[in-house]
Amino acid sequence: MAVLPILTYPDPRLKQESEPVSEIDDALRAFVRDLEETMHAGPGGVGIAAPQVGRLLRVAIVDCSRSRKPVSNHGRMVLINPEITRWEGVAVGREGCLSVPDYTGNVIRAEAVRVEALNEHGEPVAYDCEGFEARAVQHELDHLDGLLFLDRLVSRRHDLFRRKVHKKPGER
Ligand code: NI
């Protein structure tokens, strides 16, 4: 396993659309393990997407079980070729991103979503997510379409915040 280097804004690879995964094999599973280790090594790592480490593949991981605040969650979700198939409600919330280490921002998202995907064994999975977990899923899936939370701000002037304190790696 390996912690992979994270691309940060404005790396142009973060703006690209990722390709669907065509084969779920041992090489992909090894990549998912590295991606997960990379997520856990980062500050506040509740999610990560393959393009953040320079692999333009439709793979994301969300795990809100270690979130600082207790939130409703499904634990570890490996999402390969994910699609959101249901949206409900609207909520504004603060987001951060491993690829935008110096800022957080207020972003409007659906309050609840259903995400359908394949897991790393090629099995279809579906999760009904709400609140913080739903936000994390929408944020990670945006990465697969080359979108950062910065692209979702209504106003950079009012909704973008510089982080006051840098958390050390591994701190949550
Ligand atoms: Ni992100």
Backbone and ligand atoms as CSV (ligand in chain L), in Angstrom:
chain,resi,resn,atom,element,x,y,z
A,1,MET,N,N,0.853,-1.197,0.000
A,1,MET,CA,C,0.000,0.000,0.000
A,1,MET,C,C,0.880,1.234,0.000
A,2,ALA,N,N,0.310,2.300,-0.479
A,2,ALA,CA,C,1.106,3.521,-0.602
A,2,ALA,C,C,0.209,4.740,-0.470
A,3,VAL,N,N,0.759,5.765,0.166
A,3,VAL,CA,C,0.091,7.064,0.169
A,3,VAL,C,C,0.534,7.795,-1.095
A,4,LEU,N,N,-0.441,8.161,-1.931
A,4,LEU,CA,C,-0.139,8.767,-3.224
A,4,LEU,C,C,-0.112,10.289,-3.082
A,5,PRO,N,N,0.708,10.956,-3.916
A,5,PRO,CA,C,0.704,12.426,-3.877
A,5,PRO,C,C,-0.632,12.982,-4.370
A,6,ILE,N,N,-1.120,13.995,-3.665
A,6,ILE,CA,C,-2.407,14.618,-3.999
A,6,ILE,C,C,-2.180,15.840,-4.877
A,7,LEU,N,N,-2.893,15.907,-5.990
A,7,LEU,CA,C,-2.828,17.098,-6.840
A,7,LEU,C,C,-3.597,18.221,-6.168
A,8,THR,N,N,-3.082,19.429,-6.273
A,8,THR,CA,C,-3.793,20.561,-5.686
A,8,THR,C,C,-4.120,21.596,-6.765
A,9,TYR,N,N,-5.199,22.323,-6.488
A,9,TYR,CA,C,-5.617,23.429,-7.331
A,9,TYR,C,C,-4.457,24.383,-7.526
A,10,PRO,N,N,-4.177,24.898,-8.723
A,10,PRO,CA,C,-4.937,24.763,-9.972
A,10,PRO,C,C,-4.371,23.721,-10.950
A,11,ASP,N,N,-3.981,22.557,-10.487
A,11,ASP,CA,C,-3.488,21.533,-11.414
A,11,ASP,C,C,-4.555,21.236,-12.483
A,12,PRO,N,N,-4.190,21.335,-13.765
A,12,PRO,CA,C,-5.218,21.185,-14.812
A,12,PRO,C,C,-5.867,19.798,-14.842
A,13,ARG,N,N,-5.190,18.797,-14.279
A,13,ARG,CA,C,-5.788,17.454,-14.288
A,13,ARG,C,C,-7.047,17.389,-13.430
A,14,LEU,N,N,-7.155,18.298,-12.450
A,14,LEU,CA,C,-8.358,18.322,-11.602
A,14,LEU,C,C,-9.575,18.835,-12.364
A,15,LYS,N,N,-9.340,19.436,-13.528
A,15,LYS,CA,C,-10.446,20.001,-14.316
A,15,LYS,C,C,-10.922,19.046,-15.402
A,16,GLN,N,N,-10.304,17.879,-15.478
A,16,GLN,CA,C,-10.665,16.959,-16.559
A,16,GLN,C,C,-11.744,15.980,-16.137
A,17,GLU,N,N,-12.465,15.496,-17.152
A,17,GLU,CA,C,-13.494,14.494,-16.895
A,17,GLU,C,C,-12.841,13.117,-16.861
A,18,SER,N,N,-13.206,12.314,-15.883
A,18,SER,CA,C,-12.606,10.983,-15.754
A,18,SER,C,C,-13.366,9.953,-16.585
A,19,GLU,N,N,-12.639,8.894,-16.952
A,19,GLU,CA,C,-13.186,7.825,-17.795
A,19,GLU,C,C,-13.834,6.746,-16.932
A,20,PRO,N,N,-14.912,6.120,-17.434
A,20,PRO,CA,C,-15.478,4.987,-16.698
A,20,PRO,C,C,-14.469,3.846,-16.581
A,21,VAL,N,N,-14.559,3.095,-15.485
A,21,VAL,CA,C,-13.729,1.911,-15.291
A,21,VAL,C,C,-14.306,0.798,-16.153
A,22,SER,N,N,-13.449,0.131,-16.950
A,22,SER,CA,C,-13.963,-0.933,-17.823
A,22,SER,C,C,-13.725,-2.306,-17.224
A,23,GLU,N,N,-12.717,-2.439,-16.366
A,23,GLU,CA,C,-12.453,-3.752,-15.797
A,23,GLU,C,C,-12.071,-3.621,-14.329
A,24,ILE,N,N,-12.806,-4.352,-13.488
A,24,ILE,CA,C,-12.519,-4.318,-12.055
A,24,ILE,C,C,-11.681,-5.553,-11.732
A,25,ASP,N,N,-10.379,-5.355,-11.660
A,25,ASP,CA,C,-9.453,-6.476,-11.479
A,25,ASP,C,C,-8.536,-6.204,-10.286
A,26,ASP,N,N,-7.548,-7.069,-10.093
A,26,ASP,CA,C,-6.653,-6.922,-8.943
A,26,ASP,C,C,-5.894,-5.596,-8.982
A,27,ALA,N,N,-5.531,-5.161,-10.182
A,27,ALA,CA,C,-4.792,-3.897,-10.291
A,27,ALA,C,C,-5.670,-2.742,-9.812
A,28,LEU,N,N,-6.956,-2.792,-10.168
A,28,LEU,CA,C,-7.857,-1.723,-9.720
A,28,LEU,C,C,-8.048,-1.794,-8.206
A,29,ARG,N,N,-8.186,-3.021,-7.683
A,29,ARG,CA,C,-8.357,-3.167,-6.225
A,29,ARG,C,C,-7.126,-2.655,-5.468
A,30,ALA,N,N,-5.955,-2.885,-6.018
A,30,ALA,CA,C,-4.733,-2.364,-5.389
A,30,ALA,C,C,-4.755,-0.832,-5.406
A,31,PHE,N,N,-5.225,-0.274,-6.513
A,31,PHE,CA,C,-5.333,1.185,-6.597
A,31,PHE,C,C,-6.336,1.706,-5.571
A,32,VAL,N,N,-7.473,1.010,-5.411
A,32,VAL,CA,C,-8.489,1.434,-4.425
A,32,VAL,C,C,-7.878,1.429,-3.023
A,33,ARG,N,N,-7.054,0.431,-2.711
A,33,ARG,CA,C,-6.408,0.387,-1.386
A,33,ARG,C,C,-5.459,1.572,-1.197
A,34,ASP,N,N,-4.701,1.896,-2.237
A,34,ASP,CA,C,-3.794,3.049,-2.148
A,34,ASP,C,C,-4.579,4.351,-1.992
A,35,LEU,N,N,-5.670,4.438,-2.745
A,35,LEU,CA,C,-6.498,5.647,-2.687
A,35,LEU,C,C,-7.073,5.816,-1.281
A,36,GLU,N,N,-7.499,4.705,-0.710
A,36,GLU,CA,C,-8.079,4.754,0.639
A,36,GLU,C,C,-7.019,5.145,1.671
A,37,GLU,N,N,-5.841,4.591,1.524
A,37,GLU,CA,C,-4.760,4.946,2.457
A,37,GLU,C,C,-4.420,6.435,2.335
A,38,THR,N,N,-4.432,6.923,1.111
A,38,THR,CA,C,-4.155,8.339,0.864
A,38,THR,C,C,-5.224,9.212,1.523
A,39,MET,N,N,-6.481,8.779,1.411
A,39,MET,CA,C,-7.587,9.525,2.039
A,39,MET,C,C,-7.383,9.591,3.554
A,40,HIS,N,N,-7.044,8.469,4.170
A,40,HIS,CA,C,-6.903,8.444,5.625
A,40,HIS,C,C,-5.671,9.222,6.094
A,41,ALA,N,N,-4.693,9.387,5.209
A,41,ALA,CA,C,-3.487,10.132,5.580
A,41,ALA,C,C,-3.722,11.640,5.569
A,42,GLY,N,N,-4.757,12.069,4.841
A,42,GLY,CA,C,-5.004,13.502,4.711
A,42,GLY,C,C,-5.808,14.044,5.878
A,43,PRO,N,N,-5.767,15.363,6.073
A,43,PRO,CA,C,-6.555,15.951,7.159
A,43,PRO,C,C,-8.045,15.879,6.845
A,44,GLY,N,N,-8.827,15.431,7.818
A,44,GLY,CA,C,-10.281,15.385,7.653
A,44,GLY,C,C,-10.727,14.538,6.495
A,45,GLY,N,N,-9.963,13.480,6.192
A,45,GLY,CA,C,-10.235,12.711,4.984
A,45,GLY,C,C,-11.492,11.856,5.071
A,46,VAL,N,N,-12.615,12.382,4.628
A,46,VAL,CA,C,-13.857,11.598,4.589
A,46,VAL,C,C,-14.181,11.159,3.168
A,47,GLY,N,N,-13.377,11.605,2.205
A,47,GLY,CA,C,-13.639,11.208,0.831
A,47,GLY,C,C,-12.458,11.536,-0.048
A,48,ILE,N,N,-12.385,10.812,-1.167
A,48,ILE,CA,C,-11.308,11.062,-2.133
A,48,ILE,C,C,-11.772,10.525,-3.481
A,49,ALA,N,N,-11.241,11.102,-4.543
A,49,ALA,CA,C,-11.587,10.647,-5.885
A,49,ALA,C,C,-10.299,10.430,-6.671
A,50,ALA,N,N,-10.335,9.445,-7.582
A,50,ALA,CA,C,-9.127,9.048,-8.305
A,50,ALA,C,C,-8.410,10.209,-9.004
A,51,PRO,N,N,-9.135,11.141,-9.639
A,51,PRO,CA,C,-8.396,12.220,-10.311
A,51,PRO,C,C,-7.562,13.078,-9.359
A,52,GLN,N,N,-7.872,13.039,-8.067
A,52,GLN,CA,C,-7.069,13.817,-7.108
A,52,GLN,C,C,-5.649,13.285,-6.979
A,53,VAL,N,N,-5.442,12.038,-7.405
A,53,VAL,CA,C,-4.078,11.496,-7.424
A,53,VAL,C,C,-3.607,11.293,-8.867
A,54,GLY,N,N,-4.297,11.957,-9.802
A,54,GLY,CA,C,-3.846,11.953,-11.185
A,54,GLY,C,C,-4.300,10.775,-12.021
A,55,ARG,N,N,-5.200,9.934,-11.483
A,55,ARG,CA,C,-5.770,8.825,-12.280
A,55,ARG,C,C,-7.155,9.244,-12.721
A,56,LEU,N,N,-7.335,9.433,-14.025
A,56,LEU,CA,C,-8.610,9.948,-14.519
A,56,LEU,C,C,-9.599,8.813,-14.747
A,57,LEU,N,N,-9.976,8.191,-13.623
A,57,LEU,CA,C,-10.905,7.055,-13.608
A,57,LEU,C,C,-12.063,7.381,-12.688
A,58,ARG,N,N,-13.250,6.831,-13.029
A,58,ARG,CA,C,-14.447,7.130,-12.226
A,58,ARG,C,C,-14.482,6.224,-10.995
A,59,VAL,N,N,-13.623,6.547,-10.041
A,59,VAL,CA,C,-13.510,5.822,-8.773
A,59,VAL,C,C,-13.485,6.858,-7.649
A,60,ALA,N,N,-14.338,6.660,-6.645
A,60,ALA,CA,C,-14.324,7.533,-5.473
A,60,ALA,C,C,-14.537,6.683,-4.233
A,61,ILE,N,N,-14.049,7.186,-3.115
A,61,ILE,CA,C,-14.267,6.532,-1.822
A,61,ILE,C,C,-14.847,7.579,-0.881
A,62,VAL,N,N,-15.878,7.201,-0.153
A,62,VAL,CA,C,-16.420,8.071,0.893
A,62,VAL,C,C,-16.515,7.233,2.164
A,63,ASP,N,N,-16.010,7.788,3.258
A,63,ASP,CA,C,-16.125,7.109,4.558
A,63,ASP,C,C,-16.272,8.179,5.636
A,64,CYS,N,N,-17.519,8.384,6.050
A,64,CYS,CA,C,-17.796,9.433,7.046
A,64,CYS,C,C,-17.792,8.876,8.460
A,65,SER,N,N,-17.390,7.609,8.625
A,65,SER,CA,C,-17.446,7.010,9.962
A,65,SER,C,C,-16.411,7.627,10.896
A,66,ARG,N,N,-15.374,8.246,10.329
A,66,ARG,CA,C,-14.351,8.864,11.183
A,66,ARG,C,C,-14.478,10.374,11.224
A,67,SER,N,N,-15.611,10.867,10.752
A,67,SER,CA,C,-15.810,12.313,10.754
A,67,SER,C,C,-15.725,12.861,12.180
A,68,ARG,N,N,-15.258,14.100,12.295
A,68,ARG,CA,C,-15.095,14.721,13.613
A,68,ARG,C,C,-16.411,14.752,14.380
A,69,LYS,N,N,-17.480,15.166,13.680
A,69,LYS,CA,C,-18.799,15.155,14.315
A,69,LYS,C,C,-19.483,13.840,13.953
A,70,PRO,N,N,-20.214,13.246,14.897
A,70,PRO,CA,C,-20.934,12.026,14.538
A,70,PRO,C,C,-22.029,12.347,13.523
A,71,VAL,N,N,-22.049,11.642,12.420
A,71,VAL,CA,C,-23.051,11.874,11.378
A,71,VAL,C,C,-23.597,10.537,10.915
A,72,SER,N,N,-24.818,10.567,10.427
A,72,SER,CA,C,-25.434,9.378,9.844
A,72,SER,C,C,-24.587,8.928,8.652
A,73,ASN,N,N,-24.178,7.659,8.619
A,73,ASN,CA,C,-23.314,7.232,7.506
A,73,ASN,C,C,-23.360,5.727,7.300
A,74,HIS,N,N,-22.873,5.315,6.127
A,74,HIS,CA,C,-22.821,3.901,5.749
A,74,HIS,C,C,-21.427,3.319,5.937
A,75,GLY,N,N,-20.547,4.042,6.617
A,75,GLY,CA,C,-19.180,3.554,6.736
A,75,GLY,C,C,-18.456,3.707,5.416
A,76,ARG,N,N,-17.629,2.723,5.108
A,76,ARG,CA,C,-16.774,2.805,3.917
A,76,ARG,C,C,-17.573,2.475,2.660
A,77,MET,N,N,-17.562,3.402,1.706
A,77,MET,CA,C,-18.247,3.166,0.429
A,77,MET,C,C,-17.222,3.326,-0.699
A,78,VAL,N,N,-16.977,2.248,-1.420
A,78,VAL,CA,C,-16.157,2.331,-2.627
A,78,VAL,C,C,-17.124,2.475,-3.792
A,79,LEU,N,N,-16.963,3.537,-4.553
A,79,LEU,CA,C,-17.932,3.900,-5.596
A,79,LEU,C,C,-17.228,3.919,-6.953
A,80,ILE,N,N,-17.468,2.864,-7.742
A,80,ILE,CA,C,-16.877,2.764,-9.078
A,80,ILE,C,C,-17.973,3.027,-10.109
A,81,ASN,N,N,-17.690,3.895,-11.072
A,81,ASN,CA,C,-18.679,4.338,-12.065
A,81,ASN,C,C,-19.981,4.786,-11.384
A,82,PRO,N,N,-19.893,5.630,-10.383
A,82,PRO,CA,C,-21.097,5.995,-9.617
A,82,PRO,C,C,-22.014,6.939,-10.383
A,83,GLU,N,N,-23.293,6.828,-10.062
A,83,GLU,CA,C,-24.308,7.745,-10.595
A,83,GLU,C,C,-25.232,8.121,-9.452
A,84,ILE,N,N,-25.582,9.382,-9.375
A,84,ILE,CA,C,-26.633,9.792,-8.439
A,84,ILE,C,C,-27.962,9.629,-9.164
A,85,THR,N,N,-28.870,8.872,-8.544
A,85,THR,CA,C,-30.132,8.555,-9.222
A,85,THR,C,C,-31.337,9.185,-8.524
A,86,ARG,N,N,-31.108,9.833,-7.389
A,86,ARG,CA,C,-32.215,10.500,-6.701
A,86,ARG,C,C,-31.645,11.667,-5.910
A,87,TRP,N,N,-32.323,12.800,-5.990
A,87,TRP,CA,C,-31.924,13.997,-5.243
A,87,TRP,C,C,-33.125,14.454,-4.429
A,88,GLU,N,N,-32.871,14.998,-3.259
A,88,GLU,CA,C,-33.977,15.510,-2.452
A,88,GLU,C,C,-33.499,16.701,-1.626
A,89,GLY,N,N,-34.271,17.764,-1.652
A,89,GLY,CA,C,-34.000,18.908,-0.793
A,89,GLY,C,C,-32.753,19.675,-1.194
A,90,VAL,N,N,-32.505,20.745,-0.490
A,90,VAL,CA,C,-31.367,21.624,-0.752
A,90,VAL,C,C,-30.793,22.057,0.591
A,91,ALA,N,N,-29.471,22.074,0.690
A,91,ALA,CA,C,-28.847,22.505,1.942
A,91,ALA,C,C,-27.539,23.222,1.623
A,92,VAL,N,N,-27.211,24.214,2.422
A,92,VAL,CA,C,-25.924,24.898,2.317
A,92,VAL,C,C,-25.019,24.351,3.404
A,93,GLY,N,N,-23.769,24.060,3.067
A,93,GLY,CA,C,-22.840,23.570,4.079
A,93,GLY,C,C,-21.411,23.877,3.709
A,94,ARG,N,N,-20.540,23.811,4.714
A,94,ARG,CA,C,-19.126,24.128,4.529
A,94,ARG,C,C,-18.394,22.889,4.018
A,95,GLU,N,N,-17.545,23.078,3.015
A,95,GLU,CA,C,-16.762,21.973,2.461
A,95,GLU,C,C,-15.287,22.324,2.417
A,96,GLY,N,N,-14.489,21.298,2.575
A,96,GLY,CA,C,-13.067,21.408,2.333
A,96,GLY,C,C,-12.681,20.311,1.359
A,97,CYS,N,N,-11.423,20.332,0.916
A,97,CYS,CA,C,-10.997,19.366,-0.090
A,97,CYS,C,C,-9.490,19.175,0.045
A,98,LEU,N,N,-9.033,17.933,-0.045
A,98,LEU,CA,C,-7.600,17.663,0.027
A,98,LEU,C,C,-6.845,18.393,-1.083
A,99,SER,N,N,-7.535,18.686,-2.188
A,99,SER,CA,C,-6.897,19.358,-3.322
A,99,SER,C,C,-6.967,20.879,-3.230
A,100,VAL,N,N,-7.672,21.381,-2.211
A,100,VAL,CA,C,-7.751,22.831,-1.980
A,100,VAL,C,C,-7.423,23.063,-0.504
A,101,PRO,N,N,-6.151,22.811,-0.135
A,101,PRO,CA,C,-5.839,22.692,1.291
A,101,PRO,C,C,-6.002,23.979,2.098
A,102,ASP,N,N,-5.947,25.131,1.462
A,102,ASP,CA,C,-5.914,26.383,2.229
A,102,ASP,C,C,-7.269,27.049,2.422
A,103,TYR,N,N,-8.329,26.465,1.850
A,103,TYR,CA,C,-9.633,27.137,1.882
A,103,TYR,C,C,-10.750,26.166,2.237
A,104,THR,N,N,-11.835,26.722,2.740
A,104,THR,CA,C,-13.111,26.015,2.803
A,104,THR,C,C,-14.135,26.912,2.121
A,105,GLY,N,N,-15.290,26.332,1.823
A,105,GLY,CA,C,-16.307,27.142,1.158
A,105,GLY,C,C,-17.699,26.654,1.452
A,106,ASN,N,N,-18.660,27.565,1.361
A,106,ASN,CA,C,-20.069,27.220,1.520
A,106,ASN,C,C,-20.640,26.830,0.165
A,107,VAL,N,N,-21.227,25.645,0.115
A,107,VAL,CA,C,-21.697,25.093,-1.148
A,107,VAL,C,C,-23.138,24.608,-0.986
A,108,ILE,N,N,-23.944,24.859,-2.005
A,108,ILE,CA,C,-25.329,24.375,-2.025
A,108,ILE,C,C,-25.343,22.978,-2.642
A,109,ARG,N,N,-25.928,22.038,-1.933
A,109,ARG,CA,C,-26.031,20.649,-2.416
A,109,ARG,C,C,-27.431,20.133,-2.140
A,110,ALA,N,N,-27.756,18.987,-2.767
A,110,ALA,CA,C,-28.969,18.272,-2.367
A,110,ALA,C,C,-28.791,17.791,-0.929
A,111,GLU,N,N,-29.884,17.774,-0.174
A,111,GLU,CA,C,-29.820,17.356,1.232
A,111,GLU,C,C,-29.685,15.840,1.333
A,112,ALA,N,N,-30.313,15.140,0.402
A,112,ALA,CA,C,-30.250,13.673,0.389
A,112,ALA,C,C,-30.090,13.191,-1.050
A,113,VAL,N,N,-29.323,12.140,-1.232
A,113,VAL,CA,C,-29.146,11.568,-2.570
A,113,VAL,C,C,-29.122,10.047,-2.470
A,114,ARG,N,N,-29.490,9.392,-3.565
A,114,ARG,CA,C,-29.204,7.968,-3.723
A,114,ARG,C,C,-28.068,7.855,-4.717
A,115,VAL,N,N,-27.036,7.097,-4.347
A,115,VAL,CA,C,-25.924,6.866,-5.274
A,115,VAL,C,C,-25.875,5.378,-5.589
A,116,GLU,N,N,-25.754,5.080,-6.883
A,116,GLU,CA,C,-25.624,3.698,-7.337
A,116,GLU,C,C,-24.262,3.562,-8.005
A,117,ALA,N,N,-23.619,2.420,-7.763
A,117,ALA,CA,C,-22.247,2.247,-8.252
A,117,ALA,C,C,-21.925,0.760,-8.267
A,118,LEU,N,N,-20.681,0.454,-8.597
A,118,LEU,CA,C,-20.130,-0.880,-8.386
A,118,LEU,C,C,-19.106,-0.769,-7.266
A,119,ASN,N,N,-18.998,-1.820,-6.463
A,119,ASN,CA,C,-17.924,-1.816,-5.472
A,119,ASN,C,C,-16.667,-2.449,-6.081
A,120,GLU,N,N,-15.609,-2.600,-5.289
A,120,GLU,CA,C,-14.347,-3.070,-5.864
A,120,GLU,C,C,-14.374,-4.564,-6.223
A,121,HIS,N,N,-15.496,-5.237,-5.905
A,121,HIS,CA,C,-15.666,-6.625,-6.348
A,121,HIS,C,C,-16.565,-6.712,-7.581
A,122,GLY,N,N,-16.945,-5.550,-8.118
A,122,GLY,CA,C,-17.792,-5.519,-9.302
A,122,GLY,C,C,-19.265,-5.721,-9.001
A,123,GLU,N,N,-19.628,-5.668,-7.708
A,123,GLU,CA,C,-21.029,-5.867,-7.324
A,123,GLU,C,C,-21.765,-4.532,-7.321
A,124,PRO,N,N,-23.025,-4.531,-7.821
A,124,PRO,CA,C,-23.796,-3.281,-7.750
A,124,PRO,C,C,-24.149,-2.932,-6.311
A,125,VAL,N,N,-24.008,-1.669,-5.966
A,125,VAL,CA,C,-24.356,-1.187,-4.626
A,125,VAL,C,C,-25.209,0.082,-4.792
A,126,ALA,N,N,-26.051,0.327,-3.796
A,126,ALA,CA,C,-26.864,1.545,-3.794
A,126,ALA,C,C,-26.939,2.032,-2.356
A,127,TYR,N,N,-26.740,3.325,-2.166
A,127,TYR,CA,C,-26.773,3.907,-0.827
A,127,TYR,C,C,-27.685,5.135,-0.840
A,128,ASP,N,N,-28.572,5.193,0.141
A,128,ASP,CA,C,-29.378,6.395,0.354
A,128,ASP,C,C,-28.690,7.217,1.432
A,129,CYS,N,N,-28.154,8.353,1.034
A,129,CYS,CA,C,-27.325,9.154,1.933
A,129,CYS,C,C,-28.037,10.464,2.244
A,130,GLU,N,N,-27.774,10.980,3.430
A,130,GLU,CA,C,-28.355,12.276,3.790
A,130,GLU,C,C,-27.319,13.118,4.513
A,131,GLY,N,N,-27.618,14.411,4.562
A,131,GLY,CA,C,-26.789,15.333,5.340
A,131,GLY,C,C,-25.330,15.335,4.898
A,132,PHE,N,N,-24.447,15.229,5.880
A,132,PHE,CA,C,-23.004,15.343,5.617
A,132,PHE,C,C,-22.513,14.272,4.645
A,133,GLU,N,N,-23.026,13.055,4.801
A,133,GLU,CA,C,-22.586,11.978,3.903
A,133,GLU,C,C,-23.050,12.245,2.470
A,134,ALA,N,N,-24.286,12.730,2.313
A,134,ALA,CA,C,-24.796,13.067,0.982
A,134,ALA,C,C,-23.930,14.167,0.359
A,135,ARG,N,N,-23.528,15.118,1.175
A,135,ARG,CA,C,-22.655,16.204,0.706
A,135,ARG,C,C,-21.307,15.644,0.254
A,136,ALA,N,N,-20.747,14.732,1.046
A,136,ALA,CA,C,-19.449,14.149,0.689
A,136,ALA,C,C,-19.549,13.371,-0.632
A,137,VAL,N,N,-20.628,12.637,-0.818
A,137,VAL,CA,C,-20.815,11.877,-2.065
A,137,VAL,C,C,-20.885,12.840,-3.255
A,138,GLN,N,N,-21.653,13.902,-3.127
A,138,GLN,CA,C,-21.790,14.850,-4.235
A,138,GLN,C,C,-20.453,15.530,-4.526
A,139,HIS,N,N,-19.715,15.866,-3.468
A,139,HIS,CA,C,-18.410,16.499,-3.636
A,139,HIS,C,C,-17.449,15.568,-4.387
A,140,GLU,N,N,-17.392,14.287,-3.978
A,140,GLU,CA,C,-16.444,13.362,-4.614
A,140,GLU,C,C,-16.845,13.074,-6.055
A,141,LEU,N,N,-18.144,12.919,-6.311
A,141,LEU,CA,C,-18.576,12.652,-7.688
A,141,LEU,C,C,-18.286,13.846,-8.591
A,142,ASP,N,N,-18.366,15.052,-8.053
A,142,ASP,CA,C,-17.982,16.240,-8.827
A,142,ASP,C,C,-16.554,16.126,-9.341
A,143,HIS,N,N,-15.643,15.589,-8.515
A,143,HIS,CA,C,-14.248,15.437,-8.947
A,143,HIS,C,C,-14.163,14.618,-10.234
A,144,LEU,N,N,-15.055,13.641,-10.389
A,144,LEU,CA,C,-15.006,12.767,-11.568
A,144,LEU,C,C,-15.417,13.525,-12.832
A,145,ASP,N,N,-16.106,14.645,-12.643
A,145,ASP,CA,C,-16.499,15.491,-13.771
A,145,ASP,C,C,-15.621,16.742,-13.866
A,146,GLY,N,N,-14.518,16.745,-13.144
A,146,GLY,CA,C,-13.594,17.875,-13.234
A,146,GLY,C,C,-14.064,19.115,-12.499
A,147,LEU,N,N,-14.913,18.928,-11.497
A,147,LEU,CA,C,-15.426,20.073,-10.740
A,147,LEU,C,C,-14.898,20.057,-9.314
A,148,LEU,N,N,-14.508,21.234,-8.831
A,148,LEU,CA,C,-14.113,21.410,-7.433
A,148,LEU,C,C,-15.194,22.212,-6.720
A,149,PHE,N,N,-15.164,22.184,-5.378
A,149,PHE,CA,C,-16.176,22.976,-4.661
A,149,PHE,C,C,-16.058,24.454,-5.024
A,150,LEU,N,N,-14.853,24.871,-5.437
A,150,LEU,CA,C,-14.647,26.262,-5.854
A,150,LEU,C,C,-15.562,26.631,-7.019
A,151,ASP,N,N,-15.872,25.632,-7.854
A,151,ASP,CA,C,-16.727,25.884,-9.017
A,151,ASP,C,C,-18.198,26.000,-8.621
A,152,ARG,N,N,-18.520,25.625,-7.399
A,152,ARG,CA,C,-19.921,25.600,-6.944
A,152,ARG,C,C,-20.266,26.781,-6.051
A,153,LEU,N,N,-19.283,27.618,-5.743
A,153,LEU,CA,C,-19.566,28.741,-4.855
A,153,LEU,C,C,-20.484,29.727,-5.563
A,154,VAL,N,N,-21.472,30.227,-4.843
A,154,VAL,CA,C,-22.314,31.260,-5.424
A,154,VAL,C,C,-21.491,32.551,-5.536
A,155,SER,N,N,-20.717,32.861,-4.479
A,155,SER,CA,C,-19.904,34.075,-4.472
A,155,SER,C,C,-18.551,33.775,-3.851
A,156,ARG,N,N,-17.493,33.962,-4.619
A,156,ARG,CA,C,-16.153,33.747,-4.045
A,156,ARG,C,C,-15.911,34.715,-2.899
A,157,ARG,N,N,-16.471,35.901,-3.026
A,157,ARG,CA,C,-16.222,36.935,-2.024
A,157,ARG,C,C,-16.877,36.572,-0.688
A,158,HIS,N,N,-18.056,35.975,-0.733
A,158,HIS,CA,C,-18.791,35.731,0.510
A,158,HIS,C,C,-18.738,34.283,0.987
A,159,ASP,N,N,-18.405,33.375,0.106
A,159,ASP,CA,C,-18.546,31.953,0.456
A,159,ASP,C,C,-17.220,31.208,0.523
A,160,LEU,N,N,-16.106,31.906,0.350
A,160,LEU,CA,C,-14.794,31.258,0.377
A,160,LEU,C,C,-14.037,31.742,1.609
A,161,PHE,N,N,-13.459,30.806,2.351
A,161,PHE,CA,C,-12.824,31.150,3.626
A,161,PHE,C,C,-11.430,30.550,3.689
A,162,ARG,N,N,-10.451,31.364,4.037
A,162,ARG,CA,C,-9.095,30.858,4.211
A,162,ARG,C,C,-9.019,30.113,5.538
A,163,ARG,N,N,-8.401,28.954,5.518
A,163,ARG,CA,C,-8.245,28.202,6.767
A,163,ARG,C,C,-7.317,28.958,7.702
A,164,LYS,N,N,-7.713,29.055,8.966
A,164,LYS,CA,C,-6.884,29.795,9.925
A,164,LYS,C,C,-5.705,28.960,10.390
A,165,VAL,N,N,-5.986,27.672,10.671
A,165,VAL,CA,C,-4.943,26.801,11.218
A,165,VAL,C,C,-4.788,25.614,10.267
A,166,HIS,N,N,-3.550,25.297,9.961
A,166,HIS,CA,C,-3.303,24.099,9.173
A,166,HIS,C,C,-3.298,22.896,10.069
A,167,LYS,N,N,-4.142,21.938,9.728
A,167,LYS,CA,C,-4.126,20.689,10.515
A,167,LYS,C,C,-2.953,19.855,10.050
A,168,LYS,N,N,-2.388,19.128,10.986
A,168,LYS,CA,C,-1.317,18.220,10.618
A,168,LYS,C,C,-1.913,17.006,9.940
A,169,PRO,N,N,-1.143,16.369,9.042
A,169,PRO,CA,C,-1.636,15.151,8.405
A,169,PRO,C,C,-2.079,14.140,9.467
A,170,GLY,N,N,-3.205,13.525,9.236
A,170,GLY,CA,C,-3.688,12.506,10.163
A,170,GLY,C,C,-4.591,13.072,11.235
A,171,GLU,N,N,-4.548,14.391,11.448
A,171,GLU,CA,C,-5.421,15.012,12.434
A,171,GLU,C,C,-6.820,15.122,11.834
A,172,ARG,N,N,-7.855,14.977,12.688
A,172,ARG,CA,C,-9.197,15.051,12.146
A,172,ARG,C,C,-9.972,16.204,12.754
L,1,NI,NI,NI,-12.391,17.196,-2.844
